[in-house]
């Protein structure tokens, strides 16, 4: 499994707008991508920093989704008035969710 980690920085009062955009628009769109396994959306209401972690079946699926991911990431950033600080890619070495 592989993960793309996108870090955004924006105003603290716009985190809820970003979360709604992720739930209502981003998740349905990214869920259609081949090899998509899940998303985790993290936020710090005090700093305005949000982190989206998308999980992919393998590196190829993650790489093939790059173009759409760029558009969706910008859409999320626009919704919360944020800037995209970084986008990183990782292999998931250990995963446990209950």
Order of alpha helices (4+ residues) and beta strands (2+ residues): beta-alpha-alpha-beta-beta-alpha-alpha-beta
